[in-house]
Amino acid sequence: YWGQISGNGRYVSMVGQVSSFTPPGTDSSRWVLRKDLRTGRVETSRMPKASGPTTGLPNSGVELQAVSSDGRFSADEVWYASDDDQVAIRRIAVFDWVAHRWSMLGSYGAIRILQAMSADGRYLAYTAADSAWDERELYLLDRQTGTTRHVGRGPAGSAARHYYTQISGDGRLLVTTWNRDIATYDMSVVVQRTSDLAVVNSMHAARLGAASAVSHNGRWVLLSFGRADAAAGRMSIAGTARPGGGSWSRSPGRVVHRPVTAGAWRSPMMGRR
């Protein structure tokens, strides 16, 4: 499960739950697998052992969330927990299938959720909080420089909550959807440079949903829009029921609508929430 395929179509990576791929008697949820579709070769690696604040916690597992375009890097969330789940600690980790080495990134915490990885594996965006009750903040980690920066809400407003993040294929732009009002789904999309996190464009519109995909150079953004539901008086957001969709050209800030028939309730792209 947690399967991902590399951008070049050669590698499939996943968390192993098949005993024939992992050593006998081991917890298969702690192993990451990669299959080369060209040669058929399957490689495995066990998640990092507990250390630091996770030492002594009896339960652990790994959740694979992203793969670089060449299949070399897999980005994962690793977790460690007590038997009663009163103590649960997570961290972001990247495995290099060429060097066969794990890199533990960022810090340990109760909430560490990977949101996106650039195609080359350099940038990782993740949300973090020290407890389940704390506000989740967005961070951008640069593996090349080893720096982690807090991503501000910018034009979305200081009270906005993180909803969704994408990184352009060339790694230059970070496209984040912020929810300005959780009770009404008042969305803003903010575009920032990964180099210095400067805001280069933003969008706020009625019934705007999430920015669910970004073109390689970051010029085009696929957006979802909601529609007022006359029967229920509610809005369906984030592509779950969309009679209309659109793409946004970030450069001129123009929305190009591509209407879909009213009966077509299936979204062409469903993203991670």
C-alpha positions in Angstrom: 0.0 0.0 0.0 1.0 3.7 -0.1 2.1 3.0 -3.7 3.7 5.7 -5.9 5.2 5.5 -9.4 8.1 7.6 -10.6 7.7 10.3 -13.2 9.8 8.4 -15.7 7.4 5.4 -15.3 10.2 3.0 -14.5 9.9 2.5 -10.7 7.0 1.6 -8.4 7.6 2.2 -4.7 5.3 1.1 -1.9 5.1 0.0 1.7 5.5 -3.8 1.7 2.9 -6.1 3.2 3.8 -9.3 1.3 5.9 -11.7 3.3 7.8 -13.0 0.2 9.4 -9.5 -0.1 10.5 -9.0 3.5 12.5 -11.2 5.9 10.5 -13.8 7.8 9.0 -12.8 11.1 9.3 -9.1 10.5 6.7 -6.4 10.6 6.1 -5.7 7.0 4.6 -2.2 7.6 8.1 -1.1 8.5 9.5 -1.9 5.0 9.7 0.2 1.9 9.8 -1.6 -1.5 10.8 -0.5 -4.9 10.3 -2.5 -8.1 12.1 -1.8 -11.4 9.5 -2.3 -14.1 12.2 -2.6 -16.7 14.2 -5.4 -15.0 11.7 -6.8 -12.6 14.1 -6.4 -9.7 12.6 -5.7 -6.2 14.6 -3.8 -3.6 13.6 -3.4 0.1 14.7 -1.2 3.0 13.6 -1.2 6.6 12.5 2.1 8.1 15.0 3.8 10.5 15.1 2.3 14.0 13.9 4.3 17.0 16.3 6.9 18.4 16.2 10.0 20.5 12.7 10.7 21.9 11.3 7.6 20.1 13.6 5.1 21.9 11.7 2.4 23.7 8.4 3.0 21.8 7.2 -0.5 20.8 5.2 0.3 17.7 6.3 1.9 14.5 5.5 2.2 10.8 6.2 4.0 7.6 3.9 5.8 5.1 5.3 6.5 1.7 4.0 9.8 0.3 6.1 10.8 -2.7 8.7 9.7 -5.2 11.1 11.7 -7.2 10.7 11.8 -11.0 13.7 9.5 -11.6 12.6 7.1 -8.8 15.8 7.6 -6.8 14.2 9.2 -3.7 11.1 8.2 -1.8 9.7 10.6 0.8 8.0 9.1 3.8 6.4 9.8 7.1 7.8 7.5 9.9 5.9 7.1 13.1 6.6 5.6 16.5 3.9 5.0 19.2 3.3 3.5 22.6 0.9 0.5 23.0 -1.9 2.7 24.3 -1.2 5.4 21.6 -0.9 8.0 24.3 2.6 8.8 22.9 2.8 9.1 19.1 5.8 10.8 17.4 6.3 11.3 13.7 9.1 12.6 11.4 9.8 13.1 7.7 12.3 10.7 6.2 13.8 10.3 2.7 15.3 7.1 1.4 18.0 7.2 -1.4 17.7 4.0 -3.4 21.1 4.5 -5.0 23.1 5.2 -1.8 20.8 2.9 0.2 20.6 5.5 3.0 17.8 7.0 5.1 17.9 10.7 5.9 15.8 11.9 8.8 14.6 15.4 8.1 13.1 18.2 10.2 12.3 17.5 13.8 10.2 14.9 15.7 6.6 15.9 16.6 3.1 14.8 17.1 2.1 16.0 13.6 4.4 15.8 10.7 2.6 15.4 7.4 4.3 15.5 4.0 2.4 17.7 1.5 4.6 17.7 -1.6 8.1 17.0 -3.0 9.7 18.6 -6.0 10.4 16.3 -9.0 14.1 16.3 -8.3 13.6 15.5 -4.6 15.2 18.7 -3.4 12.3 20.5 -1.8 9.8 19.0 0.6 6.7 20.9 1.9 5.2 19.5 5.1 2.8 20.6 7.9 3.8 20.3 11.5 2.4 20.7 15.0 3.7 19.7 18.4 0.3 18.4 19.5 -3.0 17.5 17.8 -4.6 20.7 19.2 -1.9 23.1 17.9 -2.4 25.0 14.6 -0.6 23.1 11.8 2.1 25.3 10.3 3.6 24.8 6.8 7.3 24.4 6.3 9.6 24.1 3.2 12.7 22.0 3.6 15.6 22.4 1.1 17.6 19.1 1.1 20.4 20.7 -0.9 21.1 23.4 1.7 19.7 21.6 4.7 17.5 24.6 5.7 13.9 24.6 6.8 11.8 27.7 6.5 8.4 28.6 7.8 5.9 29.4 5.0 3.7 32.4 5.9 0.1 32.8 4.9 0.7 35.9 2.9 -2.4 37.4 1.1 -4.5 34.6 2.6 -4.4 36.3 6.0 -2.9 35.4 9.3 -6.0 33.3 10.4 -6.0 31.1 7.4 -5.4 27.3 7.8 -3.3 25.2 5.5 -5.4 23.1 3.0 -3.3 21.9 0.2 0.2 22.4 -1.3 1.8 21.7 -4.7 5.4 22.3 -5.9 5.9 22.9 -9.6 7.8 20.3 -11.6 10.9 22.5 -11.9 10.9 23.1 -8.2 10.8 26.9 -8.5 7.3 27.6 -7.3 5.2 26.6 -4.2 1.4 26.8 -4.8 -0.6 26.6 -1.5 -4.3 26.7 -0.9 -5.3 28.3 2.4 -8.7 28.2 4.0 -9.6 31.6 5.3 -12.7 30.5 7.1 -13.1 26.8 8.0 -16.8 27.2 8.6 -17.5 28.4 5.0 -14.6 27.2 2.9 -13.3 30.6 1.9 -10.2 29.6 -0.1 -7.1 31.6 -1.3 -4.4 30.3 -3.5 -0.9 31.8 -3.0 2.1 31.3 -5.3 5.6 31.7 -3.8 9.1 31.2 -5.1 10.9 28.3 -3.3 14.2 30.2 -3.4 13.1 33.1 -1.1 9.3 32.4 -0.4 8.5 35.7 -2.0 4.8 35.9 -3.1 4.6 36.2 -6.9 0.8 35.9 -7.3 -2.4 35.0 -5.4 -6.0 34.4 -6.1 -9.2 34.7 -4.0 -12.6 34.0 -5.6 -16.1 32.9 -4.7 -16.5 29.1 -4.5 -12.8 28.6 -5.2 -11.5 25.1 -4.2 -8.0 23.7 -4.1 -5.2 24.1 -6.5 -4.9 20.4 -7.3 -2.2 20.4 -9.9 0.6 22.6 -11.3 2.3 22.5 -14.6 6.1 21.8 -14.8 7.0 25.5 -15.1 4.3 26.7 -12.7 2.5 28.8 -15.3 -0.7 26.8 -15.2 -2.6 25.8 -12.1 -5.6 23.4 -12.1 -8.3 24.7 -9.8 -11.5 23.2 -8.5 -14.6 25.3 -8.0 -17.8 24.6 -6.0 -21.4 25.3 -6.9 -24.1 26.4 -4.6 -26.4 23.4 -4.0 -30.0 24.7 -4.3 -31.4 21.7 -2.5 -29.1 21.6 0.5 -27.9 25.2 0.5 -24.3 24.1 0.7 -21.3 24.3 -1.5 -19.3 21.3 -2.8 -15.6 22.1 -2.7 -12.4 20.5 -3.8 -13.6 18.6 -6.8 -15.9 16.0 -5.1 -18.9 17.3 -7.1 -17.9 19.8 -9.7 -20.1 20.7 -12.7 -17.4 23.2 -13.7 -13.7 23.4 -13.5 -11.0 25.8 -14.6 -7.3 26.3 -15.1 -5.6 29.4 -13.9 -2.7 31.0 -15.8 -0.6 32.3 -13.0 1.2 34.8 -15.2 -1.7 37.0 -16.2 -3.8 35.7 -13.3 -6.6 34.7 -15.6 -9.1 31.9 -15.0 -10.1 29.8 -18.1 -13.3 27.9 -17.4 -13.9 24.5 -19.1 -17.5 23.7 -18.3 -18.5 20.1 -17.7 -22.0 18.8 -18.1 -24.2 19.1 -15.0 -24.5 15.4 -14.7 -20.7 14.8 -14.7 -20.0 14.6 -11.0 -16.7 12.9 -11.3 -13.5 14.9 -10.8 -10.7 14.3 -13.3 -8.2 14.6 -10.5 -8.5 13.8 -6.9 -5.7 15.0 -4.6 -4.6 14.2 -1.1 -6.3 16.2 1.6 
